């Protein structure tokens, strides 16, 4: 079984430093990495280092092999890297005029850490493939259900669907064929409905991301009734991704030890505008003051690679996050519409997600996307999450947090955002019953700046005054929300989705 295939180029990010380091003339062309005479490559990089310690800890992997398909003359050196110690534990001369496969055994590393290899060319050397493999032992049957929710972003959907169709999961000659189903939930009902083998497009009312992903879970449950699904992946429609991310995820889930079989796996987010930079590996809620683990880390740098898979958060964002079907059978997202659905669902799950190098997407970051609508959902929904999970000591602390938003937006003369903050508290005060019954998109804005400025200036004082008198009751209503939806409680979700 292939655990990790080394990548030498990726169309999304063409900076070779994410994949290999080089000295001399090295080029990737026509599917081959060509290492000219006297040149050298090294795979002590984010994408291609092999975290033996991780695979030993979480999976039934005690030893593995490097499979190298090459032609030409050179030397391969296998290296272990742990802390300040780096050891070369295997060296072999390679020579072949035609393409052949070399298998290098890798035994357990005494001190844990990373494995990587170097190739030094003594004449022109070409590498077609390099992969870490293992003899299958204790393998679990895995079937992935990939759920994407979309709204009027059809071009993104078709692009990503084409990438998936080119993967081994849809190649009849591959052992991975039929091991993934794709559920695209179209909240705009614009895409043609589709029910091909393993690809489904569902029309859905515009119930936001939380309603769309909920529909995806319900559809995945139908598959699981036939005993197919083992895991659900939530993925945004507008991300860019590598096929290899799904292959590594599949291998990881297949070999997880029984004690880790119910773990979640978070996909990292890399920046779309600076594609070698990790925006976050996973998240810590921190009462709404998010901590992005591994924030803004340059992944071409060698420093920090040893701990890149040891970053632990409280949840993974739904740009890419994987849950076992057992959790999804009993739990559905709360109807947040947008934002914080992934936060609450992850906190409810209560597991620190695993992260593994190469399981990731590229995505636009939040600072480029703030609108009044997003501000409304950010504020209202973060208040609800903090109330449910004890992020606020009491209802008065919530009011102080809200005043901070009002003051910040006023100083920045962001009157539309200030009005959004007012609307957020108003709807929070309606209590949990209103929240659970309302799944429609919020409309509350005028496009007239003067109207927004005047409205915000008056209404924030009135809203704050009302909260002092009714806020405690609303606060207590959210504390009583039942966060665990069993399969038998799905009727309430279907009602708000109007399926």
DARAJO-V194800 format. One record per residue. RES is the residue in one small letter. OMEGA is omega in whole degrees, -180 to 180 (NA if undefined). Layout:
RES/OMEGA ; RES/OMEGA
//
This chain:
x/179 ; x/176 ; x/-174 ; x/173 ; x/178 ; x/178 ; x/179 ; x/176 ; x/177 ; x/-176 ; x/-179 ; x/-179 ; x/-173 ; x/178 ; x/-174 ; x/-176 ; x/174 ; x/-172 ; x/180 ; x/173 ; x/-175 ; x/169 ; x/-179 ; x/-173 ; x/180 ; x/180 ; x/174 ; x/-178 ; x/176 ; x/175 ; x/-180 ; x/169 ; x/-177 ; x/-180 ; x/-176 ; x/-177 ; x/178 ; x/180 ; x/-177 ; x/171 ; x/177 ; x/-175 ; x/174 ; x/-176 ; x/-179 ; x/-172 ; x/-169 ; x/174 ; x/180 ; x/-176 ; x/-178 ; x/-180 ; x/179 ; x/-177 ; x/176 ; x/-175 ; x/-171 ; x/-174 ; x/179 ; x/-180 ; x/178 ; x/174 ; x/-177 ; x/-179 ; x/166 ; x/175 ; x/-174 ; x/178 ; x/-169 ; x/164 ; x/-177 ; x/-177 ; x/178 ; x/-179 ; x/173 ; x/177 ; x/176 ; x/-174 ; x/171 ; x/-174 ; x/179 ; x/-178 ; x/179 ; x/-178 ; x/172 ; x/-176 ; x/172 ; x/-175 ; x/179 ; x/176 ; x/178 ; x/173 ; x/179 ; x/178 ; x/177 ; x/178 ; x/177 ; x/-177 ; x/176 ; x/-178 ; x/174 ; x/179 ; x/-178 ; x/180 ; x/178 ; x/-179 ; x/-178 ; x/179 ; x/-173 ; x/-175 ; x/-178 ; x/176 ; x/-173 ; x/173 ; x/171 ; x/179 ; x/173 ; x/174 ; x/177 ; x/-176 ; x/175 ; x/167 ; x/-178 ; x/-176 ; x/179 ; x/179 ; x/178 ; x/-175 ; x/171 ; x/-176 ; x/173 ; x/-176 ; x/179 ; x/172 ; x/-172 ; x/175 ; x/178 ; x/-177 ; x/176 ; x/175 ; x/-176 ; x/169 ; x/-177 ; x/171 ; x/-178 ; x/-179 ; x/173 ; x/176 ; x/-177 ; x/175 ; x/177 ; x/174 ; x/-172 ; x/-179 ; x/178 ; x/-177 ; x/-179 ; x/178 ; x/-177 ; x/178 ; x/178 ; x/177 ; x/180 ; x/-179 ; x/179 ; x/-176 ; x/179 ; x/180 ; x/180 ; x/177 ; x/-175 ; x/179 ; x/-176 ; x/176 ; x/179 ; x/-178 ; x/178 ; x/-179 ; x/177 ; x/169 ; x/180 ; x/176 ; x/177 ; x/-178 ; x/-175 ; x/-179 ; x/176 ; x/-180 ; x/180 ; x/-179 ; x/177 ; x/178 ; x/-174 ; x/174 ; x/175 ; x/175 ; x/176 ; x/176 ; x/-177 ; x/173 ; x/-176 ; x/170 ; x/-175 ; x/172 ; x/-180 ; x/179 ; x/176 ; x/-179 ; x/-177 ; x/178 ; x/179 ; x/179 ; x/175 ; x/177 ; x/178 ; x/177 ; x/-179 ; x/177 ; x/179 ; x/177 ; x/178 ; x/176 ; x/-178 ; x/177 ; x/176 ; x/176 ; x/-174 ; x/-166 ; x/173 ; x/-176 ; x/175 ; x/175 ; x/171 ; x/180 ; x/177 ; x/-178 ; x/-172 ; x/178 ; x/166 ; x/-175 ; x/176 ; x/173 ; x/-177 ; x/179 ; x/179 ; x/178 ; x/179 ; x/177 ; x/-180 ; x/179 ; x/180 ; x/-179 ; x/-179 ; x/-171 ; x/178 ; x/174 ; x/-178 ; x/-178 ; x/179 ; x/-172 ; x/-179 ; x/179 ; x/171 ; x/179 ; x/180 ; x/172 ; x/179 ; x/171 ; x/171 ; x/-178 ; x/176 ; x/-177 ; x/177 ; x/-159 ; x/174 ; x/-177 ; x/174 ; x/175 ; x/177 ; x/174 ; x/177 ; x/-167 ; x/168 ; x/-173 ; x/176 ; x/177 ; x/-180 ; x/174 ; x/-168 ; x/170 ; x/177 ; x/-178 ; x/-177 ; x/-173 ; x/175 ; x/-179 ; x/176 ; x/-174 ; x/171 ; x/-179 ; x/180 ; x/-179 ; x/177 ; x/-178 ; x/-178 ; x/-177 ; x/-173 ; x/179 ; x/179 ; x/178 ; x/-177 ; x/177 ; x/179 ; x/-179 ; x/175 ; x/179 ; x/-176 ; x/163 ; x/172 ; x/178 ; x/-174 ; x/179 ; x/172 ; x/-177 ; x/-179 ; x/178 ; x/-178 ; x/177 ; x/-173 ; x/-173 ; x/174 ; x/-179 ; x/172 ; x/-173 ; x/-179 ; x/-172 ; x/176 ; x/170 ; x/176 ; x/174 ; x/178 ; x/178 ; x/-176 ; x/-178 ; x/179 ; x/177 ; x/178 ; x/178 ; x/172 ; x/180 ; x/174 ; x/-173 ; x/172 ; x/172 ; x/-178 ; x/-179 ; x/-179 ; x/174 ; x/-168 ; x/170 ; x/169 ; x/-173 ; x/175 ; x/-176 ; x/-170 ; x/-176 ; x/179 ; x/-170 ; x/-174 ; x/176 ; x/176 ; x/179 ; x/179 ; x/178 ; x/179 ; x/-178 ; x/177 ; x/-176 ; x/-179 ; x/-174 ; x/177 ; x/176 ; x/-180 ; x/180 ; x/180 ; x/178 ; x/-178 ; x/-170 ; x/172 ; x/178 ; x/174 ; x/178 ; x/177 ; x/-177 ; x/179 ; x/178 ; x/177 ; x/180 ; x/179 ; x/177 ; x/-179 ; x/178 ; x/177 ; x/176 ; x/-178 ; x/-180 ; x/-179 ; x/-178 ; x/178 ; x/179 ; x/-179 ; x/-179 ; x/177 ; x/-171 ; x/176 ; x/177 ; x/178 ; x/178 ; x/176 ; x/179 ; x/177 ; x/-180 ; x/-180 ; x/-180 ; x/177 ; x/-178 ; x/174 ; x/-177 ; x/178 ; x/172 ; x/-173 ; x/-180 ; x/177 ; x/-180 ; x/-177 ; x/-177 ; x/-175 ; x/-179 ; x/-178 ; x/178 ; x/180 ; x/174 ; x/-174 ; x/-172 ; x/165 ; x/177 ; x/-178 ; x/-178 ; x/-179 ; x/178 ; x/180 ; x/-179 ; x/-180 ; x/-179 ; x/180 ; x/-177 ; x/-179 ; x/-169 ; x/-178 ; x/179 ; x/180 ; x/-178 ; x/177 ; x/180 ; x/179 ; x/-178 ; x/180 ; x/-177 ; x/-176 ; x/-173 ; x/-177 ; x/180 ; x/179 ; x/-180 ; x/-179 ; x/-180 ; x/178 ; x/177 ; x/-178 ; x/-180 ; x/172 ; x/-173 ; x/-177 ; x/179 ; x/176 ; x/180 ; x/-180 ; x/-180 ; x/-177 ; x/-179 ; x/-180 ; x/177 ; x/178 ; x/-180 ; x/-178 ; x/176 ; x/-179 ; x/180 ; x/NA
//
